[in-house]
Structures are given as C-alpha cells and as structure tokens.
Amino acid sequence: MKSHLLWYLINFTISLHVPCSITPMAATDRLLGLACLLVSITVLVYYTTWVFIMPLLPPHHMLQAYFLPPMYAIYLPSALLVAGVATIASFFMYQVSKQSKKTK
C-alpha cells in the first residue's frame, strides 16, 4: 500500500513540472490542493495525538509542553464549528437579502 501511495505522489509531483497540456492555473490548483491536504493531515495527526496519546503520558513528560490542556480538545473544535456555521449562515442571509432587494 505504501508503494502505491509513494508512486502516486511521485507521479503527481512529476506531472506538476511537465508542461504537456497542463495549464498554469491547473498546476496552481494542484499545488494549492496538495498544500491543503498536507495541512489537514498535519492537523489530524496533531489532534489525534493530543486527544488519544497525551492523556496516557505522565504530566511532567516533555511532550506535554507542546499541547494545550485536554479540556481544550472539546472547546476549540466546538468553537470552530459554531464560527463556521455562523459564517455560512450569515453568507446565505446576505445573499438572500441581496437577491430580494434586486427583485423589488
């Protein structure tokens, strides 16, 4: 399985440098997608380590300095979820009010 993933990543990065029928915008989109993928994998690994592994380590362990207290493992995702839903709802409300003003 690892060899298939490595093969895919190598071909993906090679295809970014080959100018055959790939527009510059497509290459930029691929790089942006790869960056988003790497950031989300990093956040997933960090959060998983924080929630599942850090409570098993003693409080004076050196890795404890790199993580917030465990209570924030619930508070931060909840706050991000509320902020995201509020942003999406306000965007929809703005668009609906803008559309209703056009029809009047």
C-alpha positions as CSV (number, residue, x, y, z in Angstrom):
1,M,0.0,0.0,0.0
2,K,2.8,2.4,0.8
3,S,4.4,1.8,-2.5
4,H,1.2,2.7,-4.3
5,L,0.9,6.0,-2.3
6,L,4.6,6.8,-3.0
7,W,4.2,6.0,-6.7
8,Y,1.1,8.3,-6.8
9,L,2.9,11.2,-5.0
10,I,6.0,10.9,-7.3
11,N,3.8,10.9,-10.4
12,F,1.8,13.8,-9.0
13,T,4.8,15.9,-8.4
14,I,6.3,15.0,-11.8
15,S,3.1,16.0,-13.5
16,L,3.4,19.4,-12.0
17,H,6.7,20.1,-13.8
18,V,5.7,18.6,-17.2
19,P,4.2,21.4,-19.4
20,C,2.2,18.9,-21.5
21,S,-1.4,20.1,-21.7
22,I,-1.4,21.3,-18.1
23,T,-2.3,24.9,-17.8
24,P,-0.6,27.1,-15.3
25,M,-3.9,27.5,-13.4
26,A,-4.3,23.7,-13.2
27,A,-0.8,23.4,-11.7
28,T,-1.5,26.2,-9.2
29,D,-4.8,24.4,-8.3
30,R,-2.9,21.2,-7.8
31,L,-0.3,22.8,-5.6
32,L,-3.0,24.5,-3.5
33,G,-4.8,21.2,-3.2
34,L,-1.6,19.5,-2.1
35,A,-0.9,22.2,0.4
36,C,-4.5,21.9,1.8
37,L,-4.1,18.1,2.0
38,L,-0.8,18.4,3.9
39,V,-2.2,20.9,6.3
40,S,-5.2,18.8,7.0
41,I,-3.1,15.7,7.6
42,T,-0.9,17.6,9.9
43,V,-3.9,18.9,11.9
44,L,-5.4,15.4,12.0
45,V,-2.2,13.8,13.3
46,Y,-1.7,16.6,15.9
47,Y,-5.3,16.4,17.2
48,T,-5.3,12.6,17.3
49,T,-2.0,12.7,19.3
50,W,-3.4,15.3,21.6
51,V,-6.7,13.5,22.3
52,F,-5.7,9.9,22.4
53,I,-2.0,9.7,23.3
54,M,-1.3,12.7,25.5
55,P,-3.7,11.6,28.3
56,L,-1.7,8.4,28.6
57,L,1.6,10.2,29.2
58,P,2.6,11.5,32.7
59,P,2.0,15.2,33.3
60,H,5.7,16.0,33.5
61,H,6.6,14.4,30.2
62,M,8.5,16.7,27.8
63,L,5.8,16.3,25.0
64,Q,3.2,17.8,27.3
65,A,4.7,21.2,26.7
66,Y,3.6,21.2,23.0
67,F,-0.1,20.6,23.7
68,L,-2.8,22.5,25.4
69,P,-4.7,21.1,28.3
70,P,-7.1,18.3,27.4
71,M,-10.3,20.4,28.1
72,Y,-9.5,22.5,25.0
73,A,-9.8,19.4,22.9
74,I,-13.5,19.8,23.2
75,Y,-13.8,23.6,23.4
76,L,-11.7,24.5,20.3
77,P,-13.4,22.2,17.8
78,S,-16.8,23.3,19.2
79,A,-15.9,27.0,18.8
80,L,-14.6,26.4,15.3
81,L,-17.8,24.6,14.4
82,V,-20.0,27.4,15.7
83,A,-17.9,30.0,14.0
84,G,-18.1,28.1,10.7
85,V,-21.9,27.5,10.8
86,A,-22.4,31.2,11.8
87,T,-20.2,32.3,8.8
88,I,-22.1,30.1,6.4
89,A,-25.5,31.2,7.8
90,S,-24.6,34.9,7.6
91,F,-23.3,34.4,4.0
92,F,-26.6,32.8,3.0
93,M,-28.6,35.5,4.7
94,Y,-26.6,38.2,3.0
95,Q,-27.2,36.6,-0.4
96,V,-30.9,36.1,0.2
97,S,-31.3,39.8,1.3
98,K,-29.3,40.9,-1.7
99,Q,-31.4,38.9,-4.1
100,S,-34.7,40.1,-2.5
101,K,-33.5,43.8,-2.9
102,K,-32.9,43.1,-6.6
103,T,-36.4,41.8,-7.2
104,K,-38.1,44.8,-5.6
